[in-house]
Amino acid sequence: MATRDAEVELRHDEPNLARLNLVLAPNRTDLYEWTKQLALDALGGIHITCTAPRNSLVPHGVDNDILLGLVNAAVLQGLPEDDTVRVTSRELLRLSGITPSARAYEKLRESLRRLQYTA
């Protein structure tokens, strides 16, 4: 149990990701784009548009876990000045709170493609 507690302490919450909610919560979607407007405390009103590349879908479901895993990796690596984070697939799954398996690696690949090419 001590190892599990240590792993949890290494996690990092990114307030902007939680506040802006850039990844759709549903596990399935057929959306190629979405738009929303938010009113934030210090920033006032902002407009967000998420657009997926051709023949793809906007980030959704497990993509949020993967995104948070990438944030955790960046924090653990001291927020590199060149914005480059190096992590193995297995490490990324663990930082994302996902148990490594053949299915998890396939979902990770799909998720990283969605996150990489979405604007």
C-alpha positions as CSV (number, residue, x, y, z in Angstrom):
1,M,0.0,0.0,0.0
2,A,2.9,2.4,0.6
3,T,4.0,2.2,-3.0
4,R,0.5,3.1,-4.2
5,D,0.4,6.1,-1.8
6,A,3.8,7.3,-3.1
7,E,2.5,7.1,-6.7
8,V,-0.6,9.1,-5.8
9,E,1.6,11.8,-4.2
10,L,3.5,12.2,-7.5
11,R,0.4,13.1,-9.4
12,H,-0.1,16.7,-10.4
13,D,-3.4,18.5,-11.0
14,E,-3.4,21.0,-13.8
15,P,-6.1,23.6,-13.0
16,N,-6.3,25.0,-16.5
17,L,-7.1,21.5,-18.0
18,A,-9.7,20.9,-15.4
19,R,-11.2,24.4,-15.7
20,L,-11.3,24.5,-19.5
21,N,-12.3,20.8,-19.9
22,L,-10.7,20.4,-23.4
23,V,-11.3,16.7,-23.7
24,L,-14.9,15.5,-24.0
25,A,-16.0,13.2,-21.2
26,P,-18.0,10.6,-23.2
27,N,-16.1,7.4,-24.2
28,R,-17.7,7.7,-27.7
29,T,-18.4,10.6,-29.9
30,D,-18.9,11.3,-33.6
31,L,-17.8,15.0,-33.3
32,Y,-15.1,16.4,-35.6
33,E,-15.3,19.8,-34.0
34,W,-16.9,21.6,-31.0
35,T,-17.1,25.2,-29.7
36,K,-17.8,26.7,-26.3
37,Q,-17.6,30.0,-24.5
38,L,-16.6,30.3,-20.8
39,A,-16.4,33.1,-18.3
40,L,-13.2,32.8,-16.2
41,D,-12.5,34.8,-13.1
42,A,-9.4,36.8,-14.1
43,L,-9.6,36.3,-17.9
44,G,-13.2,37.2,-18.5
45,G,-14.9,35.5,-21.4
46,I,-13.0,33.2,-23.7
47,H,-14.0,31.2,-26.8
48,I,-12.6,27.7,-27.4
49,T,-12.9,25.7,-30.6
50,C,-11.6,22.2,-30.9
51,T,-11.1,20.8,-34.4
52,A,-9.9,17.3,-35.3
53,P,-8.0,16.5,-38.4
54,R,-9.7,14.9,-41.4
55,N,-10.9,11.3,-40.8
56,S,-10.5,11.7,-37.0
57,L,-12.5,12.6,-34.0
58,V,-12.0,15.2,-31.3
59,P,-10.2,14.0,-28.1
60,H,-12.7,12.2,-25.8
61,G,-12.9,9.6,-23.0
62,V,-9.5,8.1,-22.0
63,D,-7.7,11.0,-23.8
64,N,-8.1,13.1,-20.7
65,D,-6.3,10.4,-18.6
66,I,-3.5,10.3,-21.2
67,L,-3.3,14.1,-21.3
68,L,-3.0,14.2,-17.5
69,G,-0.4,11.5,-17.6
70,L,1.7,13.7,-20.0
71,V,1.3,16.6,-17.5
72,N,2.4,14.3,-14.7
73,A,5.5,13.2,-16.7
74,A,6.4,16.8,-17.5
75,V,6.2,17.7,-13.8
76,L,8.2,14.7,-12.7
77,Q,10.9,15.7,-15.3
78,G,11.0,19.2,-13.9
79,L,9.0,21.0,-16.6
80,P,11.9,20.8,-19.2
81,E,12.7,24.2,-20.7
82,D,12.6,22.8,-24.3
83,D,9.1,21.4,-23.6
84,T,10.3,17.9,-24.5
85,V,9.1,15.1,-22.3
86,R,10.5,11.6,-22.8
87,V,8.5,8.7,-21.4
88,T,7.9,5.1,-22.4
89,S,4.4,3.8,-23.3
90,R,4.4,1.7,-20.1
91,E,5.4,4.7,-17.9
92,L,2.8,6.9,-19.6
93,L,0.0,4.4,-19.0
94,R,1.0,4.1,-15.3
95,L,1.1,7.9,-14.9
96,S,-2.3,8.0,-16.5
97,G,-3.7,5.6,-14.0
98,I,-4.1,2.8,-16.6
99,T,-3.0,-0.8,-16.1
100,P,-0.8,-1.8,-19.0
101,S,-2.3,-4.4,-21.3
102,A,-2.5,-5.1,-25.1
103,R,-5.8,-3.2,-25.3
104,A,-4.4,-0.3,-23.2
105,Y,-1.4,0.1,-25.6
106,E,-3.8,0.2,-28.6
107,K,-6.0,2.8,-26.9
108,L,-2.9,4.8,-26.0
109,R,-1.8,4.9,-29.6
110,E,-5.2,6.0,-30.7
111,S,-5.3,8.6,-28.0
112,L,-1.9,10.1,-28.7
113,R,-2.8,10.4,-32.4
114,R,-6.0,12.3,-31.6
115,L,-4.2,14.6,-29.1
116,Q,-1.3,15.2,-31.5
117,Y,-3.3,16.3,-34.5
118,T,-6.2,18.1,-32.9
119,A,-6.1,21.9,-32.9
